[in-house]
Amino acid sequence: MLLGAFTVGQRAWAAGCVSSVPYVSGEGGYAQYRIPAVVRTPRGTLLAFAEGRHTTTGDSGDIDVVLRRSTDGGCTWDPLRVVAAGGGDTRGNPAPVVDPRSGQVVLVTSYNDGSVNEAQIMRGQVTEAQSRRVYVQRSSDDGRRFTRPREITARVKPAGWRWYATGPGHALALTRGPHRGRLVVAADHSAAPRAGSADTGREAKYYGGHAIYSDDSGLSWHLGFVDDSYTGHDNANETTAAQLPDGRIYFNARDQDGISSGNRLEAWSSDGGEHLDAPYTVQPTLARVPVVEGSVLQLDGEEAPLVFSAPSVPTARKAMALWTSTDQGVTFGRLLTLSDRKAAYSDLVQVDRSTVGVLYETGTRTAYDTIEFRRVPAP
């Protein structure tokens, strides 16, 4: 076959392109890049989002949402651009999705005042203006430009919630079933203790998962299911989602210091994320994953597997790996380990029919030295 007849993915493999590094901490005016998220546009462009942390390596401070674009399957990247400027405050937790109706890129992010941190917010020691808020943006030109952030907090954050985090990682567009076209963002929150409780609200048991959704291409948003057990047994935190071949949504969440036996939780929804079929339970076949964010992606095709990415050392953020499930999330088996280096957050994207992309934090000194993009053959 002539090279000119290859697809983007085939050309990249032919050229020997396996990995690239779109973000290097300390470069481009940022002390650190963290929290990767990636989507593929209808034109085949990959959009790699991250948090650009100006002077801090912590989760609060002067933080922008930044973006790099790739038109060759993740081999090379356009110059960095700022999508949402913190201006001294914190903008992050990018959750991008491509709207199937318009083809536009919809980006949902979280915000807080740069002078406060997660612990203070969970303890209720901040004003409403300083606390976590939720915003949406969109791009109609393949990710080159985005609209200004538009606040949707009042629609998706109930009174009594303190912490709030969208994703992080790609959001979900439903492609089948009665809610086809719906945009779903997996998220998490923390609740305030009941009146009279001696708790501060900082305890991990006050974390819970939830989803928000839009049926009009991201113009208006609604609160979906809410995990509100707050017992300390299973503490759903950062969450990722995929639509399974049977139309259900599969949610996979970080268990934040719960007393149950695992670090990954899972649940399914049969009504487009409005409710869970049953509460979150431990996913036992992902027992080697530490307490960390992870990503799930349902590959195209009725017989294609569900893919999960995360570090694979139970007690450390190290050795980024992929697992697959052929029974719609009931069990997972290890597919491959990308590297034995330190590693943390990740996000998955289907580059083309033969290639899966993994955008993940990794390094030798710390797990946050770089954000690398790795191309692997689709299982």
Summary of the structure (lengths in Angstrom):
residues: 379
radius of gyration: 19.2
end to end distance: 23.3
largest distance: 73.0
contacts: 1365
relative contact order: 0.13
helix: 7%
strand: 45%
